Amino acid sequence: MFSITVRDHIMIAHSFRGDVFGPAQRLHGATFLVDASFRREQLDEDNIVVDIGLATQELGAVVGALNYRNLDNEPDFAGVNTSTEFLAKVIADRLAERVHKGALGEGARGLAGLTVTLHESHVAWASYERAL
């Protein structure tokens, strides 16, 4: 399996419901380093996984829609604990939608899967992996 990874970051604010979250139940900020890895079994006719420029651009557009937002105020996340794991899935699903619409070029239609990893710090991160 071949893969490429592109990176961006987001800064958000949010709060959680539930005792398991302790002090994070209060409104707080988070900065995530975001990696999106695209996979395929065989390279395309240009010997690439996907156009790295388009992958970078589309990841930027997806995270840009979340950047500098208080997720507690976003209708898409009403009543949801926007955990790191949950946000990794949201970003992966939004990227997958762009792949299916052709935003990463025709060659991206041969992608097998996508993994999005959100790094909370240098010692903790969460990922979501999905097929395409």
Backbone bond lengths (Angstrom), bond angles and torsions (degrees), N, CA, C in turn:
res aa  C-N    CA-C-N  psi(-1)  N-CA   C-N-CA  omega(-1)  CA-C   N-CA-C  phi
1 M - - - 1.460 - - 1.528 108.08 -
2 F 1.329 116.17 129.60 1.454 122.61 175.89 1.533 108.55 -94.61
3 S 1.327 116.47 153.00 1.464 118.94 175.73 1.522 110.38 -151.91
4 I 1.317 114.86 155.17 1.465 122.68 167.75 1.514 106.48 -130.90
5 T 1.310 115.19 152.89 1.465 120.91 179.02 1.519 108.86 -130.09
6 V 1.331 115.33 135.36 1.459 122.13 173.66 1.525 107.66 -119.00
7 R 1.319 115.60 157.56 1.466 120.25 -171.50 1.523 111.38 -133.97
8 D 1.331 114.45 146.79 1.460 122.54 173.65 1.524 106.31 -151.19
9 H 1.319 117.14 -167.35 1.471 119.88 176.23 1.524 109.20 -151.21
10 I 1.329 114.75 160.42 1.467 120.89 175.37 1.519 109.28 -138.44
11 M 1.315 114.60 150.52 1.459 122.44 173.33 1.522 106.90 -122.24
12 I 1.331 115.49 121.02 1.462 120.08 -176.93 1.531 109.24 -131.78
13 A 1.313 115.33 167.85 1.459 122.75 168.68 1.519 106.44 -123.74
14 H 1.315 116.54 148.10 1.466 121.32 176.67 1.518 109.00 -170.33
15 S 1.321 115.04 170.71 1.462 121.82 174.48 1.523 107.22 -138.37
16 F 1.311 115.57 164.35 1.464 120.72 -178.46 1.520 110.64 -121.89
17 R 1.333 115.09 156.16 1.458 121.66 172.86 1.521 107.60 -110.67
18 G 1.316 116.45 134.74 1.457 121.25 177.24 1.518 111.83 123.51
19 D 1.307 115.13 136.65 1.466 120.54 -177.28 1.521 112.94 -59.79
20 V 1.324 117.82 -28.41 1.456 121.35 -178.83 1.538 111.17 -58.01
21 F 1.324 117.72 -23.25 1.458 121.82 -176.66 1.523 113.85 -88.56
22 G 1.324 118.53 -6.74 1.461 121.09 176.66 1.512 112.31 51.17
23 P 1.358 116.57 -130.45 1.464 119.72 -177.14 1.527 113.83 -65.91
24 A 1.334 118.34 -16.62 1.462 120.41 178.70 1.528 111.85 -71.77
25 Q 1.334 116.89 -2.03 1.465 119.54 173.62 1.529 110.12 -68.15
26 R 1.324 116.19 -24.27 1.464 120.24 176.31 1.535 108.81 -81.74
27 L 1.312 115.90 155.91 1.461 121.09 177.26 1.526 109.24 -57.13
28 H 1.319 115.96 132.05 1.466 121.46 178.79 1.525 109.21 -151.04
29 G 1.306 115.63 164.48 1.456 120.91 179.15 1.520 110.96 -101.19
30 A 1.318 115.24 157.53 1.463 121.36 176.18 1.523 108.10 -145.84
31 T 1.310 115.15 139.99 1.456 121.83 172.94 1.516 107.06 -117.10
32 F 1.318 116.38 123.84 1.458 122.02 -178.33 1.518 110.53 -115.16
33 L 1.312 116.30 133.82 1.452 122.26 165.90 1.525 105.01 -84.89
34 V 1.327 117.41 127.59 1.463 121.85 -173.14 1.532 109.90 -115.41
35 D 1.336 115.83 120.51 1.463 122.35 174.78 1.522 109.03 -110.11
36 A 1.331 115.88 133.50 1.466 121.38 174.20 1.523 107.34 -120.88
37 S 1.328 115.66 118.14 1.464 121.77 -180.00 1.527 109.21 -108.71
38 F 1.326 114.96 127.88 1.455 122.26 -179.77 1.522 108.07 -108.24
39 R 1.352 117.28 135.20 1.463 121.85 -175.26 1.525 111.84 -124.15
40 R 1.336 113.80 148.81 1.457 120.04 171.54 1.524 108.05 -155.67
41 E 1.327 115.10 153.01 1.463 120.51 -177.56 1.521 112.46 -74.75
42 Q 1.322 117.48 -38.89 1.462 122.33 -179.50 1.524 108.74 -125.45
43 L 1.316 116.60 144.02 1.455 119.95 175.14 1.521 109.72 -66.59
44 D 1.327 116.19 154.02 1.461 119.17 179.57 1.528 110.50 -75.83
45 E 1.306 117.10 -173.02 1.473 120.92 -176.05 1.530 112.61 -65.00
46 D 1.340 117.07 -18.18 1.467 121.62 176.62 1.527 112.20 -95.67
47 N 1.333 116.39 6.59 1.471 123.00 -178.13 1.527 113.09 63.39
48 I 1.329 116.01 38.52 1.464 121.30 174.89 1.527 109.39 -129.98
49 V 1.328 114.67 162.79 1.466 120.59 174.50 1.517 108.74 -76.94
50 V 1.315 115.64 -51.71 1.459 123.31 178.10 1.523 106.57 -162.32
51 D 1.301 117.23 158.48 1.460 121.60 177.67 1.527 108.76 -61.56
52 I 1.321 116.82 112.47 1.466 121.17 -174.56 1.533 111.43 -65.57
53 G 1.331 116.61 -31.18 1.462 120.04 177.16 1.521 111.60 -66.31
54 L 1.334 116.23 -45.09 1.468 119.74 177.77 1.523 111.28 -66.33
55 A 1.337 117.04 -38.77 1.464 120.07 178.56 1.527 110.38 -62.27
56 T 1.322 116.09 -42.22 1.471 120.76 178.53 1.525 110.43 -64.15
57 Q 1.326 116.22 -44.55 1.469 121.66 179.79 1.527 111.39 -61.02
58 E 1.314 117.27 -45.87 1.462 120.62 -176.54 1.527 111.58 -71.49
59 L 1.333 117.86 -37.36 1.472 119.10 173.98 1.520 109.31 -61.71
60 G 1.324 117.12 -42.47 1.469 120.70 178.19 1.520 112.61 -59.59
61 A 1.322 116.61 -39.45 1.466 120.26 179.12 1.524 111.01 -67.46
62 V 1.331 116.56 -41.38 1.470 119.94 -179.46 1.519 110.62 -65.99
63 V 1.322 117.86 -49.25 1.472 118.79 -178.07 1.528 111.00 -72.71
64 G 1.341 116.54 -27.50 1.463 119.43 177.60 1.515 112.67 -61.15
65 A 1.327 116.66 -31.30 1.464 120.84 178.69 1.529 112.07 -70.92
66 L 1.332 117.02 -15.90 1.467 121.84 179.38 1.527 112.69 -105.13
67 N 1.315 116.53 -20.48 1.459 122.31 -172.21 1.534 112.34 -63.49
68 Y 1.325 115.85 138.92 1.463 123.11 178.76 1.526 112.84 58.84
69 R 1.304 116.17 34.03 1.468 121.26 179.11 1.526 109.56 -115.02
70 N 1.321 114.81 146.41 1.454 120.43 166.58 1.524 105.01 -89.24
71 L 1.317 116.82 105.88 1.461 121.01 -174.16 1.526 112.10 -64.05
72 D 1.326 117.54 -21.24 1.464 120.77 176.03 1.530 111.21 -62.66
73 N 1.330 116.86 -24.31 1.461 121.73 -177.69 1.525 113.53 -98.14
74 E 1.330 117.60 -0.03 1.458 121.24 -178.08 1.533 110.09 -88.89
75 P 1.335 118.48 125.54 1.466 121.41 -178.18 1.534 113.77 -55.68
76 D 1.329 117.62 -34.33 1.473 120.29 -179.80 1.526 112.71 -63.15
77 F 1.327 116.88 -20.44 1.458 120.89 -174.64 1.530 113.09 -116.61
78 A 1.317 116.89 16.28 1.465 120.85 -179.22 1.530 110.16 -58.12
79 G 1.313 115.91 126.08 1.457 121.78 176.71 1.520 114.71 73.24
80 V 1.341 118.03 13.78 1.467 122.09 -176.08 1.522 109.82 -114.55
81 N 1.330 116.29 136.53 1.466 120.50 169.86 1.521 107.58 -76.93
82 T 1.313 116.28 110.51 1.464 121.27 -176.58 1.533 110.10 -85.29
83 S 1.327 114.84 64.70 1.462 121.37 179.27 1.529 110.28 -65.50
84 T 1.295 115.49 166.27 1.466 120.54 177.55 1.524 110.17 -58.16
85 E 1.323 116.96 -43.57 1.467 121.31 179.54 1.529 110.66 -61.04
86 F 1.320 116.36 -45.13 1.460 121.45 -179.53 1.524 110.55 -62.42
87 L 1.343 117.26 -44.61 1.464 120.62 -179.09 1.526 111.86 -66.05
88 A 1.335 117.53 -33.58 1.468 120.07 175.85 1.527 109.72 -60.72
89 K 1.326 117.08 -41.33 1.470 120.83 178.52 1.525 111.23 -67.09
90 V 1.314 117.36 -42.61 1.465 120.78 178.88 1.523 110.33 -58.00
91 I 1.320 117.17 -48.03 1.460 121.13 -178.66 1.527 110.13 -65.08
92 A 1.339 117.34 -43.55 1.470 120.46 178.68 1.527 111.17 -60.86
93 D 1.308 117.26 -44.83 1.464 120.52 -179.19 1.529 111.54 -65.25
94 R 1.326 116.66 -38.99 1.464 119.72 178.54 1.534 111.25 -68.35
95 L 1.326 116.84 -37.16 1.464 119.74 174.96 1.527 110.85 -66.17
96 A 1.322 116.90 -42.65 1.462 121.22 179.27 1.529 110.34 -59.20
97 E 1.310 116.54 -40.66 1.469 120.32 177.97 1.525 110.54 -60.42
98 R 1.320 117.07 -40.06 1.464 121.23 178.62 1.522 111.40 -67.70
99 V 1.337 116.32 -38.40 1.470 119.96 176.46 1.520 109.33 -60.36
100 H 1.329 116.48 -47.86 1.466 120.88 -177.41 1.527 112.59 -65.26
101 K 1.326 117.02 -27.51 1.470 120.81 178.31 1.529 112.22 -84.48
102 G 1.347 117.08 -4.49 1.456 120.50 177.01 1.511 115.89 92.23
103 A 1.338 118.49 8.15 1.460 121.75 -176.22 1.528 113.39 -65.83
104 L 1.329 117.67 -21.41 1.464 120.97 178.10 1.516 111.86 -100.74
105 G 1.314 117.45 15.52 1.454 122.73 177.23 1.513 112.58 90.40
106 E 1.309 114.97 164.45 1.466 120.99 -178.20 1.527 111.58 -63.01
107 G 1.333 117.34 -34.93 1.456 120.62 179.98 1.512 113.32 -60.58
108 A 1.327 116.70 -25.56 1.465 121.30 -178.87 1.521 111.91 -71.08
109 R 1.311 117.34 -14.57 1.472 119.74 179.07 1.531 111.29 -65.69
110 G 1.334 117.14 -18.24 1.459 121.17 178.22 1.517 113.83 -89.29
111 L 1.334 117.42 4.98 1.464 119.90 179.22 1.524 110.58 -67.73
112 A 1.324 115.64 142.22 1.462 120.91 179.69 1.524 112.08 -94.03
113 G 1.335 116.40 -32.40 1.454 118.17 -175.59 1.509 112.39 -166.10
114 L 1.319 113.08 174.44 1.454 122.52 -175.11 1.520 107.53 -147.35
115 T 1.332 116.23 137.15 1.467 121.45 172.72 1.512 108.11 -126.03
116 V 1.320 116.66 131.52 1.458 121.78 174.42 1.516 107.85 -114.32
117 T 1.339 114.76 129.22 1.463 121.77 178.89 1.517 108.85 -120.23
118 L 1.330 115.88 128.47 1.454 121.76 174.25 1.521 107.90 -107.97
119 H 1.330 115.69 119.77 1.457 122.03 178.99 1.531 108.26 -93.59
120 E 1.334 115.77 114.85 1.463 120.22 176.47 1.519 111.23 -76.87
121 S 1.324 115.88 -31.27 1.459 122.47 -179.48 1.520 107.69 -161.97
122 H 1.314 116.29 -173.72 1.461 119.75 178.68 1.524 112.19 -75.53
123 V 1.332 118.03 -6.44 1.472 120.45 -179.39 1.526 114.13 -121.79
124 A 1.342 118.19 -1.70 1.469 119.75 -177.24 1.520 110.84 -145.73
125 W 1.348 116.02 134.48 1.455 121.74 177.01 1.516 109.45 -156.13
126 A 1.327 114.85 166.02 1.465 121.52 178.58 1.521 108.10 -139.23
127 S 1.343 115.38 149.44 1.463 121.14 -177.95 1.514 111.08 -131.39
128 Y 1.326 114.02 157.64 1.454 121.95 169.99 1.520 107.09 -133.36
129 E 1.320 115.84 129.20 1.459 122.63 -179.12 1.516 109.58 -116.26
130 R 1.328 116.45 136.43 1.452 119.77 179.78 1.526 110.52 -145.92
131 A 1.312 114.17 156.08 1.463 121.22 175.04 1.521 108.72 -80.40
132 L 1.315 115.29 158.19 1.472 120.25 176.04 1.521 109.40 -118.62
